[in-house]
Amino acid sequence: MLDKIPSITGRIVVPRIVWHSLFWVAVLVYGLVENWTGSENKDAILEVYLTKLPVQILIAYFVTYFLLPRFLMRGKYIPFIVILLVSAYIVSIGNSYYRAFYAEPKYPTYYRSHTVHSATMYLSFSKFLMYITSFYTPAVIMGLIKLVRIQHKKERQREAIEKQMLLAEMTFLKNQLNPHFLFNTLNNLYMLTLKASPQAPEVVARLSETLDYMLYRCSDHAVPVQGEVQLIENYLALERLRINDDVSIKFNAPANSGTATVAPLIMLSLVENAFKHGVSRGIGKATIDIDLQVIESKLTFSVSNTKAAALGDNTPPGIGLKNIRRQLELMYSGKHTLSIDDNTNQYKVELQIILH
């Protein structure tokens, strides 16, 4: 099928047979042009190169589609070299017979030398090199193209496998965050229902909206920053229903972050850790300060919370921060910083990301 086929991406895909035909036309034209002006016998040039072309084609496909895949690419170098040399010797002898008994007698003025049927015809190393260069050059070119294509295909397959592995790992990490958040929120709801609190229905409504976002609107690997802001606000509303008035919660975020996108649930997990290790274990007036800034392509997100001095470094970090570090490595390698300031009474995390 020689028609041009439009690909899915809109590009024109030229069938392989067209490329091969163009290659052999180029080989034939090169041979004719190289010798056309240097000889007056044009009929001899046409016949010699038209006769030579089928042999070159057979050699090229024999080397490219038989010797390369069955021997060279499998590491069988000695059989590859032996078969290649034997085939070259057969071609050399065949061409010597062709010249001695047909071409030279028919076109004596075209050939400058004459082949004599003798033992030297079978043992002439100079003629062997001359003929192998003449007949095997297209095979070498085609073989190199084949090897480059195979190597390129392997590279693309390797990159695709690595990409799939990274995507699978990112999905696994994100799925770990979802149950983590759900577990903590259900604990809050459980405590409210034990107290028969009138706030329980509001918790259910907030939780329903949050789960709707997490299950259906943040399935991509990058989501609008504004959606993450709304998610954090819902989470803060749930926490405010649970905690007492001794906790001060501040959240500063831009009213509109435009089209900026970020990996989902990363900022929420930092907020969640602040409540887990700050509010429930704080001493005296607990505070949580959250600040989000998006300036051009740079996102800066900081969360600070009070902590109990007696706990020191013994507070378990949980799975959230560990997952965040790994997600950042996968999504923003070389384009993010995550700094932690852990002092006696305060714990602060600042995340900076160069957005895609």
C-alpha positions, 0 to 999 in steps of 0.5 A: 500500500503506497498511499500516504496514511494520516497518523493519529497525531495528524502527521503523514506516515510514509509506508516503509516500502516507499522509503526502501524504494527511494533508498534504492533509487538513490543508490542506482542514481548515485552509481550512474551519475558517478560514472556517467560523465567519465565514459562514452559508453552509456549503454554499458553503464546502464546495463552494468548498474541495472544488473548490479542493483538486484545483487546489492538489494539481495545482499542488503536484505540478507545482511540487515534482516538475517545476519544482524538479528540472528547473529550480530545482535545475539552476540554471535560475532564469529559466525556473523563474520564467517558468514559475511566473508563467505557470502562476500567471497561468493559475490566476488567470484560471481562478479568475476565470472560475470565480467570475464564471460559476459560484460567485458566481451560485450563492452570491451571499450568500457572496461580498462582491464580484462579478467582472465579465467585463472587461479588468480581470479579466485585468489585476488585479494585486491579484487575481493576488496574492490567488489565487497566495497562496491556491492556491500556499501548499501548493505552497511548503510541499511544495516546501520540505519536498522541498528540505530532504529532498533536502539532508538526503539529500545530507548523509547521502550525503556523510557516508557517503562520508567514513566509507567513505573513513576506514574504507578509509584505516584499513584500509590503515594497519592492513594496512601494520602487519601486514606490517611486524611479520611481516617483522621476526619472519620475519627473527628466525626466519631467523637462528635457523634459520641457527644451527639453534637449538632455539628455532626451534619455539617461535618458530613456535608464538608466530608462529602464535598472533600471526598468528591474532590479527592475521588473525582476532581484530583485524579490528574497528576496536576490540579488547579491551585484554586481547587487545592485552596478550597480543599484546605478551607474545607479541611480547616472548617472540619477541624474548627468544628472539632477543636476548642477556641484555644486554637488560633488558625490563620490561612492566607491564600490568594483569591485567584491563582489563575491557571496555576496547577500543582500536584494534588494533596501535597499542601493538604498533607502538610496542613494535616501534619500541623494539626496532628503534631501541633494542636492535639499536643500543644501546650497553652495557646496553640496556633497554626499559621498557613500562608500560600503565595503564587507569584508568576510560576513560583508557589510558596507554601508555609505551615507553622504550628506550636508544639510541646517542648517536652516532646522534642524530636520524639514526635513521630513524623508519620507517613505524610511527610515521607510521601510528600518528599517522594512525590516532590522528587517525582513531580518536581525534581530539581524544581522544589525546596522543602525546608523544615525549621524545628525549634523548641516551641514551633515547627515550620515547614516551607515548600517552594515549587517552580510550577510547570 
